[in-house]
Amino acid sequence: MAVVKARPNRKTIITDAANFPTDRYILQGIAQQFGMKLLVIDNETDGSFERITPEKLAPYLNDDVALVTFEVIQYRSGARNPIKEITDLARKHGALVVWDASHSAGSIRMDFDANEIDLAVGCTYKYGNSGPGAPAWMYVNKRVQNELQVAIQGWFAQKNQFAMGPTFERADGIRGFQIATPPMLGVQCIKVAFSMLAEAGIDAIEKKAALGTSYMIDLFDQWLAPLGMTLKTPRDPRHRGGHVSIAHPDAAQICVGLREISHVIPDFRAPDAIRLAVSPLQTSFEEIWEGFSRIRDLVASKKYQEISNKDLRVT
Ligand SMILES: Cc1ncc(COP(=O)(O)O)c(C=O)c1O
């Protein structure tokens, strides 16, 4: 909303069909509220594993575009988008780019400052290991911090917060993006978890994510492809992050079976994806082997078809 308000004469927002539902729904709401056009790039049917490239984005850009927003790593396919190239391209047309880094924070190097990223948001409970409900975060490049303003003017963004004055006077810089008291227990979890990530180092973490996902793909080729399963994630490790998605027409039921029979906890993602992640700090290569052998055995035996539990909601 801050971006859209900072570009009042522009009436177009761009996103992609594979973006996370919350992101798409929020954009639909903003477009409706501000009388804007929401352009949705189709990256679900073009065989790209949902990957967005500058070439794919270019035809949609013009001087009416205020905001472009994608995920760094696609939540379903695991495809990784080139954040610098896309941001640079959108900037040439005067648009700002917001990256959803929920699946990339803590799994790959992003270098927001060096790559001159405009804005990014994300959660801390995936590769951040800070626990469900731990607070989200936002990154705003210093270049645009004073140009943008969040819609809610809370006392944490007030220049002299404890003066309790009659009118809102926005603090400069990133403090102007705060709203209210942060949840301190969650913040403590973040402090501990991210200090462990920092100690391991993001380059070592990214390397393990690439090796772990390569190993998963090798096991997929040997064991799961012959069972009629298909890979929905790019094979080039530079084009993915810490998870892979494997498709099967019975994916939803297989996920329940994995949980209840095989004691493997995957994610099911509609319509047909089984999402499997390496959390580089904890997941060992032996666990990857063990998990994949259990998937193979369950799918080969078709035992998942006997499950009476029809609750197909998985994580
Ligand atoms: C890419 C992405 N964006 C946004 C969200 C929404 O996160 P939250 O439920 O913390 O708002 C998720 C949740 O999984 C996600 O994967």
The ligand as an ORCA input file, in Angstrom:
! r2SCAN-3c Opt
* xyz 0 1
  C       5.639    -17.241      0.437
  C       4.714    -17.030      1.607
  N       4.214    -15.806      1.808
  C       3.378    -15.574      2.837
  C       3.015    -16.581      3.696
  C       2.033    -16.269      4.799
  O       2.628    -16.309      6.005
  P       1.827    -15.944      7.343
  O       0.862    -17.033      7.583
  O       2.917    -15.922      8.351
  O       1.194    -14.620      7.101
  C       3.520    -17.868      3.536
  C       3.153    -18.967      4.456
  O       3.518    -20.093      4.330
  C       4.384    -18.097      2.443
  O       4.857    -19.327      2.190
*
